[in-house]
């Protein structure tokens, strides 16, 4: 169920935005739809997700209608603020969105279409567990307006999947990819590296298996041990070893080499695609700091510099909306210093980079030494952009500290 929500100022029960908020109608608007249901809780997961035994009165079969009610409330709020815009991207995340019937996902998307509109050529993504989709599901999703599916492969090795508490059959990844292709959907596969007991050879096998599927996009994230998770408790008690930083670095370098050889270009530290057209536009919007509204329990939103987040539990979320109240728990308006730090943190992660002109004082002075240390691309810096080298991507946190000094 993840950690506690951040602290912030109280959010109004009607969800209204501050009267002095200035919304730029030219800024892209994204929509995130959080489906918080999972069959089992993976030991490493810190997301706001719930198994059937944890719902405590909330019902999966009511969820689509409940979320649609939040979308309708948001439409009225954005109208009052003068900021209603068509969604340029929509992303169903979780949890496991495909645990719900595809018709429920269509209901949620229809609510977005009715209240905001969906822009021509919009990217509409659904995350999927490979054991929860088949041809019929993929065809229904495509008919509803889904354009892209992100399949949680994680690993090709059964013992690695077991260490992560993933229950899907590795063979079903290829089946899911083929079904998505037949439905005309773009395909991403998601991988995790550095799991307990995973060797460099295991990781190579997973990369080889992923590229053999020829998806349009591949994400590869290092396993992070989050406080409060089963994995954290296992490591603390000595049942399993903590991930090795050195091994994870070797795994990252191997991924970048093999994916580049397979025709995938990196565009964000943990993401590669077959050309610009297949980059995740929704996730790029986060890294670029544009506007988005997150719907669902625990979802976060950002509009014109204002941030807010919903109550976490599905039951509390449903109760708020049943009372015609906003599910927002709290909100904040970061100051200029915090916004600048976040911009450096996020924009330095992407291939298009960060403008040197955004850096101040010691941060700008640090660029020369970062180039000399092989962390920042010299040619790009000359053209006014901070772009990380492969080594810089491995040491991204250190680069950010230097740029924000």
Secondary structure, 3 states (H helix, E strand, C coil): CCCCCCCCEECCCCCCCCCCCCCCCCCCEEEEEEECECCCCCCCCCCCCECHHHCCCCCHHHHHHHHHHHHHHHHHHHHHHCCCCCEEEEEEEECCHHHCCHHHHHHHHHHHHHHCCEEEEEEEEEEECHHHCCHHHHHHHHHHCCCEEEEEEECCCHHHHHHCCCCCCCHHHHHHHHHHHHCCCEEEEEEEECCCCCCHHHHHHHHHHHHHCCCCEEEEEECCCCCCCHHHHHHHCCCCCCCCHHHHHHHHHHHHHHHHHCCCEEEECCEEECCHHHCCHHHHHHHHCCEEEEECCCCEEEECCEEEEECCCHHHHHHHHHCCCCCEEEEECCCHHHHHHHHHHHHCCECCCEEHHHCCHHHHHHHHHHHHCCCECHHHHHCCEECECHHHHHCHHHHHHHHCC
